[in-house]
Amino acid sequence: MATYDKELLDAARRLLGRRKGQRGRLPGARIRRSISTSYYALFHFLIEEAAARLVGTHNDLRRRRRVLARTFQHKGINVALSKVGGTIIAPAIGDFFRGPGSGDGALPSPAFAQNIAKAFSDAQAKRHDADYDMNKALSETDARLLSLRVARAIAGWRHASTAGDKDFKHALCLFMLVGGKLREEN
């Protein structure tokens, strides 16, 4: 059974499809809807991933996961990801992400976290353009590249499976839930 993020990415790609023999530019609405749908694939992937990690994956917990998923906010996820999206995790939150035995000092951000953070930020900006800025020219290539980038970021997250990666994902899911803000931050 396909996951919701995969269904959304498939829908984004289908919006860019052509009938046999169809030529010329695709309608702008289909390009814009594809971009928006690609963003929502990544957004829903992250909230479903967080709900599964924080609540559990047992079928009996589906309703609880869905309730928790509704508490995530687009801006909060973006804020949280921006603080782990560089090569080094923002120092003010480093201790929250420091795993067992990681020591003191600057804490590097895992590549999968950097990739998903950058993909989310870019996808959110493109979705905003697609949904709200009719003066912004968007191309079929823009939509195809965004869909591919989102798919790669999700795949990178899924393939990161060391104990350290799992611990980092858990901390990041909690951090997204609180909107990227910790009381210890200045």
LOVO-473273 format. One record per atom (N, C-alpha, C, O): residue in three letters; x negated, y negated, z negated. Coordinates in steps of 0.05 Angstrom, whole numbers, plus 32768, in hexadecimal, padded with zeros to 4 digits. Last residue first. Example, Ala and Ser with C-alpha at 12.3 -4.5 7.8 and 13.67 -1.06 7.14 Angstrom:
2
SER7EFF802D7F72SER7EEF80157F71SER7EFE7FFF7F63SER7EF47FE97F5FALA7EF880727F64ALA7F0A805A7F64ALA7EF880427F64ALA7EE380427F57
//
This chain:
186
ASN7E967D8C7E25ASN7E977D6F7E1EASN7EA87D607E32ASN7EAB7D487E2FGLU7EB27DCB7E12GLU7EA77DB97E26GLU7EA97D9C7E1CGLU7EBB7D957E0DGLU7ECC7DE97DECGLU7EB07DE27DE7GLU7EA47DCE7DFBGLU7E907DC27DF5ARG7EFD7DF57E02ARG7EFC7DE17DEDARG7EDF7DD87DE8ARG7EDB7DC17DDFLEU7EFF7DF87E49LEU7EFA7E057E2FLEU7EF77DEF7E1ALEU7EEE7DD97E21LYS7F207DFF7E86LYS7F197DEE7E70LYS7F157DFE7E57LYS7F267E107E50GLY7F377E197EB1GLY7F1B7E107EB3GLY7F127DFE7E9DGLY7EFF7DEF7EA0GLY7F6A7E2B7EA4GLY7F667E147EB6GLY7F4B7E097EB8GLY7F477DF27EBFVAL7F6F7E597E89VAL7F6F7E417E79VAL7F687E287E8AVAL7F627E137E80LEU7F6A7E7D7EB4LEU7F837E7B7EA6LEU7F857E627E95LEU7F9A7E567E93MET7F357E787EC2MET7F497E6E7ED5MET7F637E6B7EC6MET7F727E577ECCPHE7F1F7E927E95PHE7F197E767E9APHE7F2D7E6A7EAEPHE7F347E527EAALEU7F317EC77E9DLEU7F397EB87E85LEU7F357E9A7E89LEU7F477E8A7E82CYS7F147ED07ECDCYS7F317ED27ECDCYS7F3D7EC37EB4CYS7F517EB57EB7LEU7EDF7ECC7EBALEU7EE97EB97ECDLEU7F087EB97ECELEU7F147EA47ED1ALA7EDC7EF87E98ALA7ED97EDE7E8DALA7EE47EC97EA0ALA7EF27EB67E97HIS7EE37F217EBFHIS7EF57F1F7EA9HIS7EF47F027E9DHIS7F097EF67E98LYS7EB67F177EDFLYS7ED17F147EEBLYS7EE67F117ED4LYS7EF87F017ED7PHE7E8D7F247EBBPHE7E8F7F097EC6PHE7EAC7F047ED1PHE7EB77EEF7ECCASP7E967F5B7EB4ASP7E977F497E9DASP7E9B7F2C7EA7ASP7EAB7F1D7E9BLYS7E8D7F6C7EE9LYS7EA77F707EDCLYS7EAB7F5E7EC4LYS7EC07F527EC1ASP7E577F5F7EEFASP7E6B7F537F00ASP7E877F557EF4ASP7E967F417EF4GLY7E407F807EC8GLY7E3D7F637EC5GLY7E527F547ED6GLY7E5D7F407ECEALA7E4B7FB27EDEALA7E567FAB7EC4ALA7E567F8D7EC0ALA7E697F817EB5THR7E597FA87F25THR7E487FAF7F0FTHR7E567FA87EF4THR7E6A7F9A7EF4SER7E787F9A7F52SER7E827FAE7F3FSER7E6F7FB67F29SER7E747FCA7F1BALA7E8E7F7A7F86ALA7E7D7F747F6FALA7E877F857F58ALA7E9C7F807F4CHIS7EB67F847FABHIS7E9E7F957FACHIS7E8B7F907F94HIS7E797FA07F8FARG7EDC7F5D7FA1ARG7EE37F797F9DARG7ECB7F8B7F9CARG7ECB7F9E7F8DTRP7EC07F2F7FB0TRP7EC97F327F95TRP7ECE7F4F7F8FTRP7EC67F5A7F7AGLY7EBA7F397FE7GLY7EA37F367FD6GLY7EA97F397FB8GLY7E9A7F467FA9ALA7EF07F397FF8ALA7EE07F527FFAALA7EC77F507FE8ALA7EC07F647FDBILE7EFB7F037FEFILE7F0A7F187FE0ILE7EFA7F327FE1ILE7EF87F3F7FCCALA7ED87EEC8015ALA7ED67EE57FF8ALA7EE47EFA7FE7ALA7ED97F027FD2ARG7EEC7F028045ARG7ED17F09803CARG7ECD7F02801EARG7EC07F128010ALA7F1F7EEA8047ALA7F1C7F088046ALA7F017F10803CALA7EFE7F23802CVAL7F107EB4804BVAL7F1F7EBE8034VAL7F1C7EDC8031VAL7F187EE6801BARG7EF67EB5807DARG7EE77EAE8065ARG7EF57EB7804BARG7EE97EC18039LEU7F207EC4809FLEU7F087ED5809DLEU7EF97ECF8083LEU7EF07EE18075SER7F427E978098SER7F4B7EB28093SER7F347EC5808ESER7F347ED6807CLEU7F1F7E6F80ACLEU7F287E6F8090LEU7F327E8B8088LEU7F2B7E948072LEU7F1A7E7D80E2LEU7F027E7D80D0LEU7F0A7E7D80B3LEU7EFD7E8B80A3ARG7F4F7E7780F4ARG7F427E9180F5ARG7F2A7E9280E2ARG7F267EA680D4ALA7F567E3F80EBALA7F687E5380DEALA7F5A7E6E80DDALA7F5B7E7C80C9ASP7F2F7E29810DASP7F307E2280F0ASP7F3F7E3880E1ASP7F367E4280CCTHR7F427E3D813ETHR7F287E468134THR7F267E408116THR7F1C7E518106GLU7F707E1F8145GLU7F727E3C8141GLU7F587E488136GLU7F597E5A8125SER7F677DE28120SER7F667DF38137SER7F6B7E108130SER7F6A7E188119LEU7F827DA4810DLEU7F7A7DBF8104LEU7F7B7DD1811DLEU7F8F7DD1812CALA7F7F7D6180FEALA7F7F7D748114ALA7F737D8F8109ALA7F5E7D9080FELYS7FA77D3C80D5LYS7F8F7D4D80D5LYS7F917D6180EBLYS7FA47D7280EBASN7FD87D2680D3ASN7FC47D1880E3ASN7FAA7D2880E5ASN7F997D2280F6MET7FF57D4380AFMET7FFA7D4980CBMET7FE77D3A80DEMET7FE67D4080F5ASP7FE87D5B8076ASP7FDB7D478086ASP7FDF7D4D80A4ASP7FCE7D5A80B0TYR80007D87805ATYR80077D6B8054TYR7FFC7D568066TYR80067D3F8065ASP7FEF7DBA8069ASP800B7DB6805FASP80137D99805DASP802B7D93805FALA7FBA7DB4807BALA7FCE7DC2808BALA7FEA7DBC8083ALA7FFC7DB88094ASP7FA27D9A804FASP7FA37D8E8069ASP7FB97D9A807BASP7FC87D8B8088HIS7FA97DC38029HIS7FB47DA98024HIS7FB67D9A803FHIS7FCB7D8D8044ARG7F8C7DEC8040ARG7FA87DEF803DARG7FB67DD48038ARG7FCC7DCF8042LYS7F597DD5803CLYS7F647DDA8057LYS7F827DDE8055LYS7F917DD58067ALA7F537DD68004ALA7F527DBC8013ALA7F5E7DBF802FALA7F6D7DAD8037GLN7F567E0D7FFBGLN7F6A7DFB7FEFGLN7F6A7DE07FFDGLN7F807DD58002ALA7F2A7E1F8017ALA7F457E28801FALA7F5A7E158014ALA7F6E7E0F8021ASP7F017E077FF9ASP7F047E018015ASP7F207E08801EASP7F2D7DF8802DSER7F097E207FC6SER7F097E037FC9SER7F0E7DFB7FE6SER7F1F7DE97FEBPHE7F057E577FD4PHE7F1D7E4C7FC9PHE7F1F7E2E7FCCPHE7F347E247FD5ALA7ED07E5A7FE7ALA7EE67E617FF9ALA7F007E557FEFALA7F107E4B7FFELYS7EB47E4D7FB9LYS7EB27E3C7FD1LYS7EC97E417FE4LYS7ED47E2E7FEFALA7EC37E787F98ALA7EC87E5C7F90ALA7EC87E497FA8ALA7ED97E387FAAILE7EB27EA47FB3ILE7ECE7EA17FAFILE7ED57E847FA7ILE7EEA7E7A7FAFASN7E797E9A7FB2ASN7E887E9D7FCBASN7EA67E987FC8ASN7EB27E8A7FD8GLN7E6E7E9A7F7BGLN7E687E837F8BGLN7E787E837FA5GLN7E847E6F7FADALA7E7D7ECE7F6FALA7E8B7EB87F62ALA7E877E9E7F72ALA7E997E8E7F76PHE7E587EEC7F8CPHE7E747EF07F92PHE7E857ED97F86PHE7E997ED17F92ALA7E277EDC7F74ALA7E2D7ED47F8FALA7E4B7ED77F95ALA7E567EC67FA3PRO7E2C7EC37F30PRO7E2A7ED97F43PRO7E337ED07F5FPRO7E447EBE7F62SER7E057E8E7F17SER7E207E977F1FSER7E1D7EAD7F33SER7E0D7EAB7F46PRO7DD67E8E7EE2PRO7DDC7E8F7EFEPRO7DF97E997F03PRO7E027EAB7EF5LEU7DCE7E647EAELEU7DDB7E7D7EB4LEU7DE27E7D7ED2LEU7DF37E6D7EDBALA7D987E4A7E88ALA7DAA7E487E9FALA7DB57E637EA7ALA7DA67E777EA8GLY7D957E647E44GLY7D8C7E557E5CGLY7DA17E547E71GLY7DB87E5C7E6DASP7D927EA67E25ASP7D987E897E26ASP7D8F7E7D7E41ASP7D837E8B7E51GLY7DAD7EE97E33GLY7D9A7ED57E28GLY7DA47EB97E2BGLY7DBB7EB47E31SER7DCB7F147E41SER7DC37F027E56SER7DB17EEB7E4DSER7DA67EDC7E5DGLY7DE17F3A7E1EGLY7DC57F3C7E25GLY7DBC7F297E3BGLY7DA67F2D7E46PRO7E237F367E37PRO7E117F427E23PRO7DF47F437E2EPRO7DF07F4D7E44GLY7E2C7EF87E5CGLY7E317F137E55GLY7E1E7F1E7E40GLY7E0A7F107E39ARG7E457EB97E5CARG7E2D7EC87E56ARG7E347EE47E4DARG7E417EE77E38PHE7E717E9A7E62PHE7E6B7EAE7E77PHE7E537EBF7E71PHE7E4D7ED27E80PHE7E6F7E797E36PHE7E877E897E3BPHE7E827E9F7E4FPHE7E8E7EB47E4DASP7E3E7E5F7E3CASP7E417E737E27ASP7E5A7E847E2AASP7E5A7E9B7E22GLY7E497E3B7E67GLY7E377E527E6AGLY7E3B7E677E55GLY7E3A7E7F7E5BILE7E647E0C7E68ILE7E747E257E65ILE7E637E3E7E66ILE7E6E7E547E66ALA7E3E7DE57E6DALA7E527DE27E58ALA7E627DFB7E54ALA7E6E7DFF7E3EPRO7E217DF27E9DPRO7E167DF87E82PRO7E2A7DF77E6BPRO7E287E067E58ALA7E407E147ED2ALA7E3F7DFA7EC3ALA7E367E007EA6ALA7E427E117E99ILE7E157E447EEFILE7E2E7E3E7EE1ILE7E2B7E247ED1ILE7E167E207EC5ILE7DF27E3A7F2AILE7DF07E3C7F0DILE7E0B7E357F02ILE7E187E227F0BTHR7E037E357F5ETHR7DF07E4B7F58THR7DED7E4F7F3ATHR7DE67E667F32GLY7E4B7E2A7F56GLY7E307E237F5EGLY7E1D7E3A7F59GLY7E257E4F7F50GLY7E7B7E3B7F41GLY7E767E3E7F5EGLY7E5B7E367F67GLY7E547E3B7F7EVAL7E8E7E337F0FVAL7E7D7E4B7F13VAL7E747E4E7F30VAL7E677E627F37LYS7EAC7E067F13LYS7E987E077EFELYS7E867E207EFFLYS7E717E217EF2SER7ED17E117F3ASER7EBC7DFD7F40SER7EA67DFE7F2CSER7E8F7DF67F32LEU7EF37E357F21LEU7EE07E3F7F35LEU7ECA7E2B7F3BLEU7EB47E337F41ALA7F107E117EFFALA7F007E277EF4ALA7EEB7E317F08ALA7ED47E357F01VAL7F277DEF7F26VAL7F157DE47F12VAL7F037DFB7F06VAL7EEB7DF77F04ASN7F477E157F42ASN7F327E067F50ASN7F1E7DFB7F3CASN7F067DFC7F41ILE7F6A7E247F19ILE7F587E387F26ILE7F417E2A7F34ILE7F2A7E337F32GLY7F837DF37F10GLY7F747E007EFBGLY7F617E157F05GLY7F4A7E187EFCLYS7F9E7DEA7F40LYS7F897DD87F38LYS7F777DE57F23LYS7F5E7DE27F23HIS7FC37E167F40HIS7FB07E127F56HIS7F987E017F4DHIS7F817E087F51GLN7FCD7E3B7F04GLN7FD17E237F14GLN7FBB7E207F28GLN7FA47E267F23PHE7FEE7E717EE5PHE7FD67E667EF2PHE7FDE7E4E7F03PHE7FF47E4E7F0FTHR801E7E867ED3THR80127E717EC3THR7FF97E647ED0THR7FF17E4F7EC8ARG802E7EB17EF2ARG803B7E977EF6ARG802F7E807EE6ARG80367E697EEBALA80117EDC7EDEALA80087ED07EF7ALA80157EB57EFCALA80097EA37F09LEU80307EEB7EB2LEU80177EDD7EAELEU800E7ECF7EC7LEU80037EB97EC6VAL805B7F037ECDVAL80607EEC7EBCVAL80467EDD7EB8VAL80457EC47EBBARG803F7F2D7EE6ARG804D7F197EF7ARG80537F007EE6ARG80527EE97EF1ARG802E7F4B7EBBARG801A7F3F7ECDARG80277F287EDDARG801B7F137EE1ARG80607F5A7EA6ARG804E7F497E96ARG80397F3C7EA8ARG80337F247EA4ARG80717F7C7ECFARG80817F647EC8ARG806F7F507EB8ARG80717F387EBDARG80497FA57ECDARG804D7F947EE5ARG805C7F7A7EDFARG80537F657EE7LEU80407FCA7EA7LEU80387FAF7EA1LEU803D7F9B7EB8LEU80357F847EB6ASP804A7FFC7EBBASP805D7FF27EA6ASP80577FD57E9FASP80687FC77E93ASN801D80077EDBASN80377FFE7EE7ASN804A7FF37ED3ASN80597FE07EDAHIS7FE07FEB7EC3HIS7FF480007EC1HIS800F7FF57ECDHIS80167FDE7EC9THR7FB87FC57EC1THR7FC37FCD7EDBTHR7FD97FE27EDBTHR7FE47FEA7EEFGLY7FB47F8A7E98GLY7FB17FA77E9DGLY7FBF7FAE7EB7GLY7FCF7F9F7EC1VAL7FAC7F557E8AVAL7FC37F637E80VAL7FBF7F817E82VAL7FC77F907E70LEU7F7C7F447EA1LEU7F837F3A7E87LEU7F9A7F497E7ALEU7F9C7F4B7E62ARG7F787F5D7ED3ARG7F617F5E7EC0ARG7F6A7F577EA4ARG7F5F7F627E90ALA7FA97F4F7EEAALA7FA27F6B7EE7ALA7F8B7F6E7ED2ALA7F8C7F817EC2ALA7FA57F177EEBALA7FBA7F247EDCALA7FB47F417ED7ALA7FB97F4B7EC1ALA7F787F117F0EALA7F777F077EF2ALA7F8C7F157EE1ALA7F877F1F7ECBGLU7F8D7F267F3DGLU7F757F317F32GLU7F737F2A7F14GLU7F6E7F3B7F03GLU7FB77F027F46GLU7FBD7F1F7F41GLU7FA57F2D7F35GLU7FA87F3E7F24ILE7F9B7ED37F4DILE7FAD7ED57F36ILE7FB57EF27F31ILE7FB97EFA7F1ALEU7F7B7EE07F7ALEU7F6F7ED87F61LEU7F827EDB7F49LEU7F7A7EE57F34PHE7FA17EEB7FA1PHE7F8D7EFF7F9APHE7F827EF97F7EPHE7F807F0A7F6DHIS7FBC7EBA7FA5HIS7FCA7ED17F99HIS7FB77EE87F92HIS7FBB7EF67F7FPHE7F927E9C7FBCPHE7F9E7E947FA3PHE7FAC7EAC7F96PHE7FA87EB17F7ELEU7F897EB87FECLEU7F747EB67FD8LEU7F7F7EAE7FBDLEU7F777EBA7FA9ALA7FBB7EB18005ALA7FB07ECC8001ALA7F9B7ECB7FECALA7F9B7EDD7FDATYR7FBF7E7A8008TYR7FD07E887FF4TYR7FC77EA57FF1TYR7FCC7EB07FDCTYR7F9B7E718032TYR7F967E668017TYR7FA67E768002TYR7F9B7E7E7FEESER7FB77E8A805BSER7F9C7E948053SER7F957E8A8037SER7F8B7E998027THR7FE47E69805ETHR7FE77E848056THR7FCD7E91804ETHR7FCC7EA1803BSER7FCD7E398072SER7FDA7E3A8058SER7FDD7E56804DSER7FD87E5B8035ILE7FBC7E4C80A4ILE7FA97E418091ILE7FB57E428075ILE7FA77E4B8062SER7FEE7E5A80BBSER7FD97E6E80B7SER7FC47E6580A3SER7FBC7E758091ARG80077E2980BDARG80137E3E80ACARG7FFE7E5480A7ARG7FFD7E5F8091ARG7FE77E1080E4ARG7FE97E0580C9ARG7FF37E1A80B5ARG7FE97E1C809FILE7FF17E318110ILE7FD67E2D8107ILE7FD67E2480EAILE7FC87E2E80D9ARG80287E2A8116ARG801E7E458110ARG80017E438106ARG7FFA7E5280F4ALA802C7DF38120ALA80397DFE8108ALA802E7E1A8101ALA802B7E2080EAGLY80137DED8152GLY80067DE3813AGLY80127DEF8121GLY80037DF3810DPRO80147E25817FPRO80237E0F8171PRO80147E078157PRO800B7E188148LEU7FD87E3081A3LEU7FED7E3A8192LEU7FFC7E218186LEU7FF07E0C8183ARG7FC87E1F81E6ARG7FC67E1A81C9ARG7FDE7E2681BAARG7FF47E2681C4GLY7FC37E548217GLY7FC57E39820EGLY7FC47E3781EFGLY7FBF7E4B81E1ARG7FEC7E8E8224ARG7FD37E7E8226ARG7FD87E63821AARG7FEF7E5B8213GLN80037ED08224GLN80067EB5821AGLN7FEB7EA7821BGLN7FD77EB28213GLY7FFA7F058232GLY7FFB7EF18247GLY7FFE7ED5823EGLY7FFD7EC2824ELYS801B7F1D81FALYS800C7F248212LYS80107F0F8228LYS80277F09822FARG801B7EEB81C7ARG80287F0081D6ARG80177F0581EFARG80077EF581F7ARG7FE97EE28194ARG7FF67ED981ADARG80057EF181B9ARG7FFD7F0881B7GLY7FDE7ECF8150GLY7FE07EE28166GLY7FEE7ED6817EGLY7FFD7EC3817BLEU7FDF7EB18123LEU7FCD7EA88138LEU7FCD7EBB8150LEU7FBE7EB68163LEU80007ECD8101LEU80087EB2810ALEU7FF77EA78121LEU80007E968130ARG7FE07EF880F4ARG7FF67EFC8108ARG80017EE18112ARG80097EDF8129ARG7FBF7EE180CDARG7FB47EE980E7ARG7FC97EED80FCARG7FC67EE58113ALA7FE47EDA80A4ALA7FD57EC380AEALA7FC97EC980CAALA7FC97EB880DCALA7FF47F0F809BALA80077EFC80A5ALA7FF97EE380B1ALA80027ED980C6ASP7FC37F238086ASP7FCE7F2E809FASP7FE27F1B80ACASP7FE37F1780C4LEU7FC27F048058LEU7FAD7F00806CLEU7FB67F0C8087LEU7FB17F00809CLEU7FEF7F19803ELEU7FEE7EFD8045LEU7FD97EF8805ALEU7FDE7EE9806DGLU7FE07F4E8036GLU7FF87F488046GLU7FF87F2B804FGLU7FFF7F258066LYS7FB47F468015LYS7FB07F51802FLYS7FC87F4C8041LYS7FC57F458059ASP7FCE7F327FE7ASP7FBB7F217FF5ASP7FB57F2B8011ASP7FB27F1B8024TYR7FED7F5F7FD9TYR7FFB7F467FE3TYR7FE77F347FF1TYR7FEE7F288006THR7FD47F9C7FF4THR7FD77F897FDFTHR7FE37F6F7FEBTHR7FE27F6B8003ALA7FF47FD48012ALA7FE47FBC8014ALA7FE97FAA7FFCALA7FFF7FA87FF2MET7FEF80188000MET800080008000MET7FEE7FE78000MET7FDC7FE57FF0
//
